[in-house]
Amino acid sequence: MARYVKPREAAAYFGVCLHTLRRWEQKGWIKAIRTPSGRARRYDLDSYVRTPRKDKRVVLYARVSSRGQKPDLERQIARLVNLYPGAEVVGEVGGGLDFKRPKFLALLERVRAGDVGTIVVAHRDRLCRFGFEFVEWYCRQYGCEILVLDDDHLSPQQELVEDILTILHCFSSRLYGLRKYRAAIEKDTDLSGASAG
């Protein structure tokens, strides 16, 4: 079903200026109609399609938080490859809150370069724990779509609870990770004196 909106609403939705929106219309990337008076345009948000480059790739992205979860990573990859045989696979071990993951950053760089047309993930949180909407918007700006196989739509309350649990888990892991350094800190007189004073 078509969603016709005013030019300013369409520009805000796609994160572009009005001039870019008109250029997209001229190239046939988005459909527009004129109001009965003939003076104003209305853009169909659902009609936006960039002309796909033939060499754009489908990338299957899988991620787990720790090396101990490697079997889960292999299961994710097997499921994705089963659904998209022949697609490129990117598997990574790293936290979902870590936006400095090397393979994640390389993938976003490839999206910016126009090399990737579709990213397929098993769950939204495999790509990133927070900011998924921003990553999705970023990819859309470069003609790349993100396909989520298990896109569970949670209520705002459920989403908030999951977010809080994720943050608690992240910081408790960091806190417990520091335990192994406690003995070294207590032995080092400079460090123990600085923390006491």
Buried (B, 14 or more C-beta within 10 A) or exposed (E): EEEBBEBEBBBEBBEBEEEEBBEBBEEEBBBBEEEEEEEEBBBBBEBBEBEEEEEBBBBBBBBBBEEEBEEBBEBBBEBBBEEBEEBBBBBBBBBBBBBEBEBBEEBBEBBBEBBBBBBBBBBBBBBBBBBBEEBBBBBBBBBBEBEBBEEEEEEEEEEEEBEEEBEEBBEEEEEEEEEEEEEEEEEEEEEEEEEEE
